[in-house]
Amino acid sequence: MPRETKTYRAIREQLSEAFPGVGAISLDEAAKFYGVSTRTLQRDGTFPRGPHGRVVLESFARWMAG
């Protein structure tokens, strides 16, 4: 099982505060939170998009913590 990076929990907490009670967000919301365009995220081969274009917050936090 992979270990959490040092920044994962802080990022996950920020995401939980920004999107309370939500498990997944849209690509537009993820791009706005990260400060880039949706096209930038779509072109990134490592960006964790789930089914129907939704982004699971845990995966998003893990990706941001890189």
N, C-alpha and C positions, 0 to 999 in steps of 0.2 A: 504494500500500500504506500503510495507516495506521501512524503511529508509536506506539510504546509510550509510555504515560505514565510519569512518574518512579516511581510507586508500583507499577506492574504487576509488575516483577520481584520485588520484596519480597513482594508478596501471593502470587505464583505459587510462590515458595520456601516460604512458610508453608503453602500448600495441599499442596505436595509432601511436606513433613514430616508434616503431619497425615494424609495419605492416600498413603503410599508405594506405588509400583508400580501406581497406579490411574489410569486415564485419565478416568473419569467416576464421579460419585457420585449417590446418590439425593437426591431433593428434601428428605427428612428430614435427611440428613447436611449438606446445604448450609444449611438453616435453622439447625441446631444450631451450625454453624461461624460463621455470620453473626450469630447471637444474636437471631433473630426466629422467629416461627411459620411453619409451612409455608403457612398461609393468606395471610400477608403477602406471601410470595414469589409465590404463585399470582396474587394480585391485581395485582402489579406488571407492567405491560405491557411493560417493557423487560427483565425477567429472562430469561436465556438457557436455556430448557429444551430439551433435545434429544429425540430419539425415545424413546418408552417412559418419559417422565418423568425420564430421566437428565440430569445436568448435567455437561457437559464442563468439566474443570478450567481449561483455557485461557480458555474463554468466561466462566466464573465469575470468574476473576481480572480479566479485562478489564472486566467489568461492575462489580466492586467498585472498581476503580481509576477508573472513570467518567470 
